Amino acid sequence: MTGAGLAEDAGRHAPDAVALRGRGPRFEQAHAELAPALDGVARLIACHDAWPQEPFAVGVVVHDADTSRIDWGHGATHGWRGVLVTDAPGHDDLRDALDLGVLRSVIRAPWTPGSLAAQIRAQLSRRLRSGAPDHPSLGQLDRGERWLELPRAPLLRDLEQDDREIVDRLVRAVDRALGRRPRLSLPAGTRLTQQGVGVDAVLVVLAGAVGLDRSTEDPQLGELRLHHASTGPVIGLLALTQQRQAFFTARATTALTAIHLSIEQLDLALEREPEVTAALAALTVRALAGRLRRAEQLQVDAVRLNRELDHERRTLRETLRELESARLDLVESARMATLGELSAGIAHELNNPVAALNRSLAHAVDDVAEVVEGHPDAAPIRQVLTRMREAAPRSTAEDRARRRAFEARGIPADRARALVAAGLVPDAVSDGELTHPAQLDRLVAAARLGTALRDVELAGSRIADLVEAVRSHARPAQAPVDGVGVARSLDDALRLLAHRLSEVTVERHGDQVPAIRAHPAQLGQVWTNLITNAVEAPARTIRIMTTAPDDAHVEVAITDDGPGIPADALARVFEPRFTTKHGRVRYGLGQGLAIARRIVDLHGGTIDLHSRPGATTVRVVLPVAGPGDDEERSR
């Protein structure tokens, strides 16, 4: 074919066209056969090295040694049907064609004259029927064509009929071979075959339904119904492939009408009537296809159910984790409640002796004043007592300076050390007193007494503050109260944790902030948990900043100089039992941040945490208005 002819064919392209691709004599032979066969119904587009750009319905590849690799993906994109014409004994380059569903027919060259045109017309007809059922060319394509009729081969013809039609043909053939067979009427529930028991007859079901059951070795599963709609009308036939052992137990699920054929009768019918063989083959293939589809559907259902089961298992595991978390929270809450009651009782018991201690101290001061009244040295003794009770703690450098001042006035070093230890000030001791040892000893004793009174007074005050902090921290749940001082609440927490802060420097910064409405005990627990976390970071310095970002809120920021929290752990620090103690991230018994967050949420505030190496800051913002009463929150 000339190049001008190819260009002319390409220019006459129509949507129902057939593209013919290749080179050489086979290509010319194919073109010569297809051109008249498609004349008036489709355009033939001839091409050599690439598919045409315009759409076509069927693509024909004439393969020879010079044919380059075929782009079958073009067919998947444009929806055409592919036909391969080849004289090669084999091909290893058709994977794409089959994977993409493009290849519809393979024709071996040389072909019988006219067969190529018939195949292409058949493919063109199927393509137009699926994409353009009203196409005007279909009438000419379909007229008198064999592919629109039932197949001529008996097996293929039977496979296109339904079971009832094939069963009717089978029964007529059996009746011709053996005489009319009696029709058996069987009630529902009748067992037709038994699993594992020999089968020496078949039943042809004329009306009714049969179920196939399979017993399992698992007593919990028992007997399972595996087939019902896919049993097929001939019961027992497939058992012949299992050494005549029934694989299923067949039971009538409705009333049945059936024909019974022994193996001998079936053998005789097969010998006398070829139609019996064809019908049984078709029914067997159809039954096997139905059971295979059923088995595949069961497999799909099993995969789906397994996935759903895996999802349910994951959900159950998560639910169990949440239940365990809730259980541990309840245990923690019960422990804290018990500890709170115990703390409240201890605070109550301590409060009375502390009050007695403070009253006794006040009486002791008055009694000392009366004892020294009238003594010649009463005035200097009272001065020393008063000065030592009110004296502030001294530095080591100040003590050294006082000791040198005493030594400069001729006092021996050991004596000077005793005077300084007693709190005597060189400028407050006259030369006369220094020259009278007895008088000086009385002043030293007065200084020691004043120091002891001061220490007792400070200790009593310290115990009273601790008792009040414990009572505030352990106060049982109650309605929120107004006027809760944030700074006072922080002081109470620091006093309670003083034993853990001996090696930590605590810096307090910030402005005076307004009092807020809050649950004092819960607020104290927030500060206690946050400061404890900072101590356990471990940190050397803890910086506490209080500010009021606006008139309606107060903010507390607690920053430590610990190692920080890894970025991948920051999202989990508020989870119950997640802890980063000692530099290790683990799922343990950490409750501090989780409890703090719940309390802050209860108060209508926010809590967030930012961390980097050397600086971790927890910022708590609380509304001044605080939460509503518990009764209001409950409603």
TORDO-969996 format. One line per 8 residues: number of its first residue (from 1); for each residue x, y, z of C-alpha. Coordinates in pm, 1 decimal, always signed. Example, Ala and Ser with C-alpha at 12.3 -4.5 7.8 and 13.67 -1.06 7.14 Angstrom:
# residues 2
1	+1230.0/-450.0/+780.0 | +1367.0/-106.0/+714.0
This chain:
# residues 635
1	+0.0/+0.0/+0.0 | +137.7/+342.7/-89.8 | +206.3/+621.7/+155.8 | -63.0/+827.6/-13.1 | -311.9/+548.4/+52.9 | -216.8/+534.6/+423.2 | -260.8/+907.7/+457.9 | -597.1/+885.5/+282.8
9	-715.2/+612.6/+523.9 | -599.4/+815.3/+823.7 | -781.1/+1119.2/+694.3 | -1108.6/+922.6/+661.2 | -1104.1/+823.0/+1031.6 | -1441.4/+769.9/+1201.5 | -1525.9/+698.7/+1572.9 | -1606.5/+335.0/+1484.2
17	-1277.4/+289.9/+1297.7 | -1040.8/-9.0/+1300.3 | -667.1/+68.4/+1327.8 | -433.1/-175.8/+1145.2 | -67.8/-151.4/+1250.1 | +238.6/-329.2/+1109.5 | +462.5/-377.1/+804.2 | +543.3/-634.7/+542.7
25	+347.0/-889.9/+342.0 | +128.3/-1005.5/+630.1 | +24.5/-645.5/+690.2 | -64.1/-601.5/+322.0 | -261.1/-930.5/+328.1 | -455.4/-821.5/+635.3 | -529.2/-483.3/+483.5 | -650.9/-644.5/+162.6
33	-892.8/-869.3/+357.0 | -1022.4/-609.2/+601.0 | -1079.8/-319.4/+361.0 | -1375.0/-478.2/+173.3 | -1508.4/-651.9/+488.7 | -1539.6/-319.4/+669.3 | -1650.1/-110.7/+373.9 | -1965.9/+79.9/+463.4
41	-1957.6/-11.6/+835.9 | -1620.5/+116.6/+964.4 | -1314.1/+307.7/+851.4 | -982.5/+124.6/+828.9 | -684.4/+328.1/+949.9 | -350.5/+185.6/+840.4 | -40.1/+283.7/+1038.3 | +314.9/+154.8/+1076.4
49	+505.2/+261.8/+1390.8 | +249.4/+425.3/+1622.9 | -122.6/+423.7/+1688.2 | -322.8/+707.3/+1532.8 | -411.7/+999.0/+1757.4 | -780.5/+989.0/+1670.9 | -1000.3/+733.5/+1854.7 | -1077.2/+390.1/+1708.6
57	-1278.3/+87.7/+1825.4 | -1048.5/-204.4/+1737.8 | -669.7/-211.7/+1711.0 | -507.4/-488.7/+1501.7 | -133.0/-557.6/+1534.4 | +26.6/-760.5/+1255.2 | +344.2/-888.9/+1419.5 | +668.6/-978.6/+1243.0
65	+1040.5/-973.7/+1328.0 | +1062.0/-598.7/+1263.6 | +764.8/-502.2/+1480.7 | +868.8/-270.3/+1764.9 | +729.6/-298.1/+2115.7 | +353.5/-234.8/+2113.1 | +207.8/+32.3/+2340.0 | -97.3/-156.8/+2468.1
73	-155.9/+111.0/+2734.6 | -295.0/+331.3/+2457.6 | -581.9/+84.3/+2434.8 | -649.3/+92.6/+2809.1 | -666.7/+471.8/+2790.8 | -896.4/+489.6/+2485.5 | -1102.5/+173.5/+2544.4 | -1032.4/-11.4/+2218.0
81	-1017.7/-389.3/+2176.8 | -683.1/-537.7/+2071.2 | -622.6/-822.0/+1822.5 | -275.4/-971.9/+1767.8 | -193.4/-1142.0/+1433.5 | +134.7/-1334.6/+1459.4 | +329.7/-1616.8/+1299.9 | +564.1/-1651.0/+1601.7
89	+549.1/-1982.1/+1793.6 | +536.4/-1793.6/+2126.4 | +530.1/-1448.9/+2288.0 | +676.9/-1312.3/+2611.2 | +577.1/-948.1/+2555.0 | +202.0/-958.7/+2617.7 | +191.5/-904.4/+2992.9 | +83.5/-540.3/+2961.2
97	-183.9/-632.0/+2705.3 | -339.4/-885.8/+2943.2 | -287.5/-683.1/+3263.4 | -465.6/-385.5/+3105.7 | -748.0/-597.8/+2961.9 | -681.0/-482.9/+2604.9 | -597.0/-809.3/+2427.8 | -916.7/-980.5/+2312.6
105	-799.1/-1222.7/+2042.5 | -477.8/-1385.3/+1909.2 | -482.3/-1504.6/+1546.1 | -211.1/-1732.0/+1411.5 | -72.6/-1649.6/+1066.4 | -126.4/-1772.6/+803.8 | -499.4/-1764.9/+865.5 | -790.8/-1910.1/+672.9
113	-911.6/-1647.2/+423.9 | -1204.8/-1456.8/+568.6 | -1147.6/-1564.0/+931.6 | -951.6/-1248.2/+1016.4 | -1229.5/-1027.3/+882.4 | -1491.1/-1228.2/+1077.4 | -1292.6/-1187.4/+1402.0 | -1246.1/-813.8/+1348.9
121	-1614.8/-762.5/+1265.0 | -1707.0/-958.4/+1581.6 | -1474.8/-744.8/+1798.0 | -1606.7/-426.9/+1637.2 | -1964.8/-535.8/+1701.2 | -1892.5/-611.0/+2069.9 | -1711.9/-278.6/+2114.2 | -1999.2/-81.7/+1964.2
129	-2261.6/-277.5/+2158.1 | -2087.8/-193.6/+2488.7 | -2016.4/+170.8/+2406.9 | -2274.2/+275.4/+2144.7 | -2564.0/+24.8/+2131.4 | -2761.9/+249.8/+1893.9 | -2478.2/+285.8/+1642.7 | -2613.1/+257.7/+1284.2
137	-2330.6/+23.3/+1175.7 | -2444.8/-251.1/+1413.2 | -2726.9/-358.0/+1182.3 | -2487.4/-432.8/+897.2 | -2228.8/-591.8/+1127.5 | -2478.2/-827.3/+1294.6 | -2677.3/-936.9/+986.9 | -2633.0/-1310.8/+942.1
145	-2326.6/-1330.2/+1161.6 | -2264.7/-1651.7/+1358.0 | -2136.8/-1480.7/+1677.0 | -2488.3/-1354.0/+1755.8 | -2630.7/-1708.9/+1763.7 | -2584.6/-1982.0/+2025.9 | -2248.2/-2160.5/+1991.0 | -2261.9/-2469.7/+1774.8
153	-2046.3/-2680.0/+2010.0 | -2283.9/-2863.5/+2249.1 | -2085.9/-2783.8/+2565.2 | -2058.3/-2411.3/+2490.9 | -2423.9/-2404.4/+2386.8 | -2529.9/-2571.4/+2711.7 | -2317.8/-2338.5/+2924.7 | -2515.8/-2043.0/+2787.3
161	-2847.6/-2202.2/+2889.5 | -2985.4/-2209.5/+3245.0 | -2993.5/-2518.1/+3467.8 | -3365.0/-2585.4/+3415.1 | -3326.0/-2608.0/+3037.3 | -3028.5/-2844.2/+3069.0 | -3208.1/-3056.3/+3331.0 | -3510.4/-3087.3/+3099.3
169	-3283.5/-3209.8/+2816.8 | -3106.6/-3448.5/+3056.6 | -3435.2/-3596.3/+3182.4 | -3566.3/-3643.1/+2828.6 | -3241.7/-3813.8/+2728.3 | -3249.7/-4042.3/+3035.6 | -3613.1/-4128.2/+2969.6 | -3521.3/-4215.8/+2609.9
177	-3234.3/-4435.1/+2727.4 | -3398.9/-4608.7/+3026.3 | -3768.8/-4552.0/+2986.1 | -3960.1/-4297.9/+3190.5 | -3807.3/-4277.4/+3537.3 | -4033.1/-4250.6/+3844.1 | -4053.5/-3899.3/+3996.3 | -3983.1/-3908.7/+4370.5
185	-4149.3/-3660.5/+4609.9 | -3933.2/-3601.9/+4919.4 | -4015.4/-3384.3/+5222.8 | -3791.5/-3108.7/+5353.5 | -3513.1/-3237.0/+5576.8 | -3456.6/-3560.7/+5381.2 | -3087.4/-3656.2/+5384.4 | -2978.2/-3731.5/+5028.7
193	-2608.8/-3805.6/+5092.1 | -2401.3/-3838.1/+5409.4 | -2052.5/-3698.3/+5456.4 | -1785.4/-3970.1/+5431.7 | -2032.9/-4240.6/+5326.5 | -2014.2/-4411.2/+4986.8 | -2233.3/-4283.0/+4705.2 | -2363.4/-4529.6/+4446.1
201	-2645.7/-4322.6/+4299.4 | -2726.8/-3971.2/+4186.6 | -3045.1/-3768.9/+4219.3 | -3156.0/-3525.6/+3953.3 | -3355.5/-3250.4/+4127.9 | -3652.2/-3140.0/+3916.9 | -3800.3/-2900.1/+4173.9 | -3698.5/-2779.5/+4519.5
209	-3377.0/-2679.2/+4693.7 | -3088.7/-2868.8/+4853.6 | -2829.0/-2755.9/+5108.1 | -2477.6/-2899.6/+5146.1 | -2346.2/-2925.4/+5502.1 | -1996.0/-3010.6/+5623.5 | -1919.4/-3139.8/+5973.5 | -1607.8/-2999.0/+6144.0
217	-1380.0/-3145.3/+6408.1 | -1435.2/-2840.8/+6626.5 | -1724.8/-2916.5/+6864.8 | -1797.9/-2545.7/+6897.1 | -1848.4/-2508.5/+6520.4 | -2036.3/-2834.6/+6466.6 | -2194.1/-2867.9/+6123.2 | -2171.6/-2576.5/+5880.3
225	-2394.4/-2495.5/+5582.9 | -2147.7/-2418.5/+5302.3 | -2363.2/-2434.8/+4988.8 | -2727.7/-2379.9/+4914.0 | -2793.5/-2180.9/+4599.4 | -2476.2/-2326.4/+4443.5 | -2548.2/-2698.6/+4491.3 | -2646.8/-2773.9/+4131.4
233	-2940.8/-2994.2/+4025.7 | -2749.1/-3327.4/+4018.2 | -2672.7/-3446.6/+4372.6 | -2395.5/-3704.5/+4417.3 | -2232.3/-3659.0/+4078.4 | -1920.8/-3483.8/+4214.6 | -1877.3/-3761.6/+4473.5 | -1768.6/-3983.1/+4184.9
241	-1443.2/-3782.7/+4178.7 | -1386.0/-3864.8/+4550.1 | -1377.1/-4246.7/+4520.3 | -1755.3/-4240.4/+4562.2 | -1723.5/-4085.3/+4910.8 | -1960.9/-3795.3/+4981.1 | -1772.7/-3480.4/+5077.0 | -2093.3/-3309.3/+5198.3
249	-2413.0/-3412.0/+5368.4 | -2690.4/-3312.4/+5127.4 | -3034.4/-3232.1/+5276.1 | -3354.9/-3117.4/+5117.5 | -3432.0/-2768.0/+5245.9 | -3774.0/-2769.1/+5076.6 | -4002.5/-3037.7/+4939.5 | -3826.0/-3204.3/+4645.4
257	-3920.0/-3371.6/+4319.6 | -3628.5/-3580.8/+4196.2 | -3523.3/-3873.4/+3976.3 | -3305.7/-4147.1/+4130.3 | -3034.8/-4308.2/+3914.3 | -2802.9/-4581.4/+4037.5 | -2446.8/-4587.6/+3907.7 | -2537.0/-4879.5/+3682.8
265	-2839.5/-4695.5/+3542.1 | -2633.6/-4380.0/+3489.1 | -2363.5/-4579.2/+3313.0 | -2621.4/-4739.8/+3082.6 | -2781.6/-4402.4/+3002.8 | -2442.0/-4251.6/+2920.5 | -2370.0/-4545.3/+2688.9 | -2703.3/-4534.7/+2508.8
273	-2767.5/-4160.5/+2481.9 | -2483.7/-3909.0/+2397.0 | -2712.0/-3623.0/+2501.5 | -2681.6/-3747.8/+2863.6 | -2305.0/-3701.1/+2848.2 | -2332.4/-3345.5/+2711.0 | -2597.6/-3242.1/+2965.6 | -2409.8/-3392.9/+3262.1
281	-2085.7/-3224.2/+3151.2 | -2259.5/-2888.0/+3127.5 | -2433.0/-2930.6/+3465.5 | -2105.0/-3039.9/+3628.2 | -1914.1/-2739.8/+3492.7 | -2190.3/-2503.1/+3598.8 | -2208.2/-2661.4/+3947.0 | -1831.5/-2638.8/+3987.2
289	-1837.8/-2275.5/+3872.2 | -2115.6/-2195.4/+4119.2 | -1935.2/-2361.9/+4407.3 | -1610.1/-2192.1/+4312.3 | -1782.5/-1854.0/+4313.2 | -1937.2/-1942.6/+4648.9 | -1597.3/-2048.5/+4787.3 | -1439.0/-1726.3/+4661.8
297	-1718.2/-1523.0/+4817.5 | -1665.9/-1709.5/+5145.0 | -1297.1/-1624.0/+5123.3 | -1377.6/-1258.3/+5062.7 | -1620.4/-1264.7/+5355.5 | -1357.3/-1433.9/+5574.1 | -1098.4/-1167.4/+5488.9 | -1352.0/-893.1/+5556.9
305	-1457.0/-1050.3/+5886.2 | -1093.3/-1097.9/+5989.0 | -1026.9/-732.5/+5922.5 | -1334.5/-633.6/+6118.6 | -1221.7/-868.6/+6395.0 | -874.7/-712.2/+6396.9 | -1037.0/-370.2/+6420.1 | -1256.8/-488.5/+6707.0
313	-951.8/-635.4/+6880.0 | -763.6/-309.1/+6847.1 | -1067.3/-121.8/+6975.8 | -1097.9/-368.4/+7263.4 | -729.9/-332.2/+7352.7 | -766.8/+45.2/+7352.1 | -1080.3/+18.5/+7564.9 | -900.3/-209.4/+7810.5
321	-613.6/+40.2/+7830.1 | -861.8/+318.8/+7898.7 | -1036.2/+106.1/+8163.4 | -702.5/+27.7/+8324.5 | -619.9/+397.7/+8315.7 | -954.9/+479.3/+8476.4 | -900.3/+209.3/+8739.1 | -556.6/+345.9/+8828.0
329	-703.0/+696.4/+8837.4 | -965.0/+575.8/+9084.3 | -696.1/+404.8/+9293.0 | -490.9/+724.2/+9285.6 | -794.3/+933.1/+9377.3 | -879.9/+697.6/+9663.1 | -520.1/+707.4/+9783.2 | -515.6/+1086.6/+9766.7
337	-848.9/+1101.9/+9948.1 | -716.7/+871.7/+10221.2 | -397.1/+1073.8/+10240.5 | -601.3/+1392.0/+10259.2 | -809.9/+1258.3/+10548.7 | -494.0/+1139.0/+10723.8 | -323.1/+1472.9/+10665.2 | -623.9/+1661.1/+10795.0
345	-625.6/+1446.4/+11109.3 | -253.6/+1494.1/+11166.1 | -284.8/+1868.0/+11110.0 | -569.1/+1882.9/+11360.0 | -368.1/+1688.3/+11618.9 | -60.5/+1905.9/+11564.8 | -251.9/+2228.8/+11582.6 | -328.1/+2198.5/+11957.6
353	+30.4/+2131.3/+12078.1 | +162.4/+2402.9/+11846.8 | -84.2/+2651.4/+11995.7 | +20.5/+2540.1/+12344.7 | +388.0/+2580.6/+12249.2 | +331.3/+2934.9/+12128.0 | +132.2/+3026.3/+12441.9 | +403.2/+2876.2/+12664.5
361	+667.0/+3070.7/+12476.4 | +484.3/+3397.3/+12540.3 | +455.5/+3312.2/+12910.4 | +824.5/+3216.6/+12922.4 | +927.5/+3558.1/+12790.7 | +716.1/+3730.8/+13056.6 | +850.5/+3499.4/+13330.2 | +1210.6/+3571.6/+13233.8
369	+1141.9/+3943.8/+13253.2 | +1000.5/+3902.4/+13606.3 | +1292.5/+3683.6/+13715.0 | +1555.8/+3939.6/+13617.0 | +1352.1/+4228.5/+13755.5 | +1538.2/+4382.8/+14049.7 | +1872.8/+4233.0/+13951.3 | +2157.9/+4486.3/+13924.8
377	+2214.6/+4379.4/+13565.4 | +1844.8/+4371.8/+13477.5 | +1868.2/+4646.3/+13214.9 | +2155.8/+4499.7/+13009.6 | +2008.0/+4148.7/+13041.6 | +1669.3/+4267.6/+12902.8 | +1851.1/+4450.1/+12622.6 | +2046.9/+4137.0/+12529.2
385	+1732.9/+3919.6/+12549.8 | +1534.9/+4159.5/+12329.8 | +1817.3/+4204.8/+12081.5 | +1875.7/+3830.2/+12039.6 | +1503.7/+3752.5/+12001.5 | +1480.1/+4008.5/+11722.6 | +1823.0/+3951.0/+11566.6 | +1839.7/+3853.4/+11201.5
393	+2063.7/+3566.0/+11091.3 | +2430.1/+3670.9/+11058.5 | +2680.3/+3588.6/+10791.1 | +3012.3/+3417.1/+10862.7 | +3198.7/+3733.5/+10762.1 | +3005.4/+3937.3/+11018.9 | +3092.1/+3686.1/+11294.3 | +3460.5/+3705.8/+11204.6
401	+3451.8/+4084.6/+11219.7 | +3291.7/+4080.0/+11565.5 | +3543.7/+3823.3/+11692.0 | +3835.7/+4041.8/+11575.9 | +3679.1/+4345.7/+11744.0 | +3660.8/+4158.2/+12078.4 | +4015.9/+4034.4/+12042.4 | +4132.6/+4388.3/+11974.0
409	+3994.4/+4485.0/+12319.2 | +4210.7/+4222.8/+12485.8 | +3964.8/+3933.0/+12499.0 | +4123.2/+3591.1/+12442.5 | +4028.7/+3418.4/+12114.0 | +3824.7/+3137.2/+12272.6 | +3643.8/+3384.7/+12493.4 | +3578.7/+3614.6/+12195.5
417	+3436.3/+3320.4/+12001.0 | +3195.3/+3241.0/+12286.8 | +3080.5/+3604.6/+12307.7 | +3015.5/+3618.3/+11933.0 | +2834.7/+3284.2/+11943.3 | +2614.5/+3426.3/+12219.1 | +2523.9/+3713.3/+11987.9 | +2696.5/+3993.4/+12180.6
425	+2791.9/+4300.5/+11981.1 | +3132.0/+4454.0/+12066.7 | +2995.7/+4808.9/+12057.7 | +2712.3/+4712.9/+12296.8 | +2946.2/+4571.5/+12564.7 | +3118.7/+4824.8/+12787.5 | +3477.4/+4798.3/+12903.6 | +3347.6/+4754.3/+13256.7
433	+3147.5/+4451.7/+13156.3 | +3449.5/+4306.9/+12982.8 | +3651.7/+4337.2/+13304.8 | +3386.8/+4163.5/+13519.1 | +3372.0/+3798.5/+13406.5 | +3069.2/+3716.1/+13617.9 | +2866.4/+3998.4/+13468.5 | +2982.3/+3901.3/+13119.5
441	+2878.5/+3539.4/+13179.1 | +2531.9/+3657.2/+13276.6 | +2506.1/+3853.5/+12948.2 | +2625.4/+3549.2/+12752.3 | +2361.0/+3337.1/+12926.7 | +2098.6/+3601.4/+12851.0 | +2207.4/+3603.6/+12485.3 | +2182.9/+3224.6/+12465.2
449	+1840.4/+3240.7/+12627.7 | +1725.4/+3507.4/+12382.0 | +1855.8/+3299.3/+12092.8 | +1675.0/+2990.8/+12224.8 | +1352.0/+3185.4/+12263.6 | +1386.7/+3316.8/+11911.0 | +1452.6/+2965.9/+11775.5 | +1154.6/+2823.3/+11962.2
457	+934.8/+3105.6/+11837.2 | +1052.3/+3053.3/+11479.2 | +1005.6/+2675.4/+11507.2 | +653.5/+2718.1/+11642.9 | +569.4/+2959.9/+11364.1 | +716.8/+2720.4/+11109.9 | +513.7/+2429.9/+11245.5 | +199.0/+2645.0/+11245.2
465	+260.1/+2743.6/+10880.9 | +315.1/+2379.3/+10783.2 | +0.0/+2273.6/+10965.9 | -200.0/+2540.8/+10786.7 | -47.9/+2439.0/+10450.0 | -133.9/+2074.2/+10513.3 | -487.2/+2163.9/+10617.8 | -529.8/+2376.4/+10305.6
473	-384.8/+2107.9/+10079.9 | -585.3/+1826.5/+10235.8 | -912.6/+2016.3/+10264.8 | -1189.6/+1789.8/+10129.6 | -1373.8/+1869.7/+9807.4 | -1605.2/+2163.0/+9850.7 | -1753.7/+2449.9/+9656.3 | -1496.6/+2698.9/+9522.3
481	-1428.2/+2997.7/+9744.4 | -1353.8/+3359.4/+9664.4 | -1038.7/+3545.0/+9753.5 | -786.7/+3262.8/+9704.5 | -440.2/+3416.7/+9686.9 | -225.7/+3259.7/+9414.7 | +99.0/+3372.7/+9582.5 | -17.1/+3234.3/+9919.3
489	-109.2/+2903.7/+9749.1 | +237.6/+2886.3/+9593.1 | +397.4/+2960.7/+9933.5 | +205.2/+2673.6/+10090.8 | +323.8/+2436.1/+9818.7 | +685.0/+2548.5/+9863.0 | +661.2/+2497.9/+10241.2 | +526.2/+2145.8/+10192.3
497	+811.6/+2066.5/+9953.5 | +1085.8/+2237.1/+10153.0 | +1250.0/+1900.9/+10233.8 | +1292.3/+1838.7/+9859.8 | +1418.9/+2187.1/+9777.3 | +1730.3/+2185.7/+9994.9 | +1957.7/+2153.9/+9690.8 | +1743.3/+2361.6/+9453.3
505	+1738.8/+2738.6/+9416.8 | +1383.8/+2874.0/+9393.4 | +1343.3/+3221.5/+9241.3 | +1017.4/+3412.5/+9279.1 | +938.3/+3689.2/+9030.2 | +637.7/+3875.6/+8908.7 | +372.8/+4126.3/+9003.5 | +99.4/+4126.2/+9259.6
513	-191.6/+3941.4/+9102.9 | -557.3/+3957.3/+9205.9 | -711.3/+3690.7/+9425.0 | -918.2/+3437.6/+9234.9 | -1215.0/+3209.6/+9288.9 | -1090.3/+2851.2/+9315.2 | -1075.9/+2522.5/+9505.7 | -778.6/+2593.9/+9737.6
521	-681.9/+2230.4/+9790.3 | -693.9/+2150.3/+9419.0 | -499.3/+2463.7/+9332.6 | -232.2/+2365.6/+9586.1 | -214.0/+2020.4/+9428.9 | -144.5/+2177.5/+9087.5 | +155.3/+2374.0/+9220.8 | +280.0/+2075.3/+9422.2
529	+270.6/+1848.7/+9115.5 | +438.3/+2101.2/+8886.0 | +716.4/+2187.3/+9132.1 | +773.3/+1819.0/+9207.3 | +809.3/+1748.8/+8835.5 | +1065.9/+2028.5/+8808.6 | +1264.8/+1889.4/+9104.6 | +1263.4/+1540.9/+8951.5
537	+1371.2/+1672.7/+8610.0 | +1631.6/+1710.2/+8778.8 | +1670.6/+2087.9/+8804.3 | +1914.2/+2308.9/+8993.8 | +1706.4/+2626.0/+8962.4 | +1328.7/+2670.9/+8955.6 | +1192.3/+3008.5/+8849.6 | +831.6/+3096.2/+8937.6
545	+675.5/+3394.8/+8761.3 | +329.0/+3531.3/+8844.5 | +163.4/+3786.0/+8615.5 | -180.6/+3915.5/+8521.5 | -206.3/+3913.8/+8140.2 | -538.1/+4100.5/+8168.4 | -794.2/+4197.6/+8428.9 | -977.4/+3866.0/+8398.6
553	-686.5/+3621.5/+8428.3 | -376.9/+3536.5/+8627.7 | -81.4/+3342.3/+8494.8 | +177.2/+3127.6/+8670.6 | +485.8/+3011.7/+8479.1 | +717.3/+2755.1/+8638.0 | +1050.1/+2710.9/+8457.9 | +1327.1/+2465.5/+8543.1
561	+1678.6/+2429.2/+8400.4 | +1659.1/+2049.9/+8367.2 | +1760.2/+1851.5/+8056.8 | +1427.4/+1915.0/+7882.3 | +1174.8/+1678.6/+7726.0 | +1233.3/+1517.3/+7383.8 | +1017.4/+1659.5/+7105.8 | +856.5/+1322.6/+7032.5
569	+741.5/+1295.1/+7396.8 | +590.9/+1644.2/+7432.2 | +257.2/+1537.2/+7283.8 | +215.8/+1267.1/+7551.6 | +328.4/+1440.9/+7871.4 | -31.4/+1501.7/+7982.0 | -125.5/+1133.3/+7943.1 | -181.3/+940.5/+8267.5
577	+118.3/+726.7/+8371.4 | +345.9/+876.7/+8104.6 | +663.4/+1006.8/+8265.7 | +1005.4/+1136.5/+8162.5 | +1171.8/+1094.4/+8502.4 | +1547.7/+1058.3/+8510.2 | +1576.2/+1132.8/+8141.5 | +1386.2/+818.6/+8034.6
585	+1052.9/+832.3/+7863.9 | +834.5/+544.5/+7977.8 | +471.2/+453.0/+8037.5 | +477.6/+426.6/+8415.8 | +289.2/+566.8/+8712.2 | +322.3/+939.9/+8637.0 | +3.5/+1123.7/+8730.9 | +129.2/+1476.0/+8806.8
593	+66.1/+1656.7/+8479.4 | -250.0/+1458.3/+8403.1 | -402.4/+1552.7/+8740.5 | -285.6/+1912.4/+8703.7 | -451.0/+1936.2/+8365.0 | -780.3/+1797.9/+8495.2 | -782.3/+2047.6/+8782.3 | -696.3/+2341.1/+8554.8
601	-969.3/+2233.1/+8310.7 | -1213.3/+2215.9/+8603.4 | -1126.8/+2575.7/+8687.4 | -1185.9/+2688.5/+8327.2 | -816.9/+2760.0/+8270.7 | -546.0/+2638.3/+8033.1 | -214.2/+2464.1/+8085.3 | +59.8/+2415.8/+7828.7
609	+419.5/+2300.1/+7831.2 | +717.9/+2408.1/+7623.1 | +1057.2/+2244.5/+7649.0 | +1406.4/+2260.5/+7508.8 | +1738.6/+2146.1/+7654.6 | +1800.7/+2351.6/+7968.5 | +1457.3/+2510.1/+7993.8 | +1114.5/+2354.7/+8047.6
617	+823.2/+2589.1/+8118.5 | +475.5/+2498.2/+8232.1 | +235.5/+2789.0/+8196.6 | -99.0/+2792.0/+8379.4 | -361.5/+3058.8/+8304.8 | -660.9/+3077.3/+8542.1 | -969.8/+3297.1/+8520.8 | -1017.7/+3535.2/+8812.7
625	-1389.9/+3453.3/+8812.0 | -1305.4/+3085.4/+8861.8 | -1547.0/+2792.9/+8828.5 | -1911.1/+2809.4/+8928.3 | -2050.5/+2634.0/+9235.4 | -2052.9/+2256.0/+9215.9 | -2432.4/+2255.8/+9220.7 | -2442.9/+2491.9/+8922.7
633	-2181.5/+2280.9/+8737.1 | -2385.3/+1968.1/+8809.4 | -2701.8/+2125.9/+8671.0
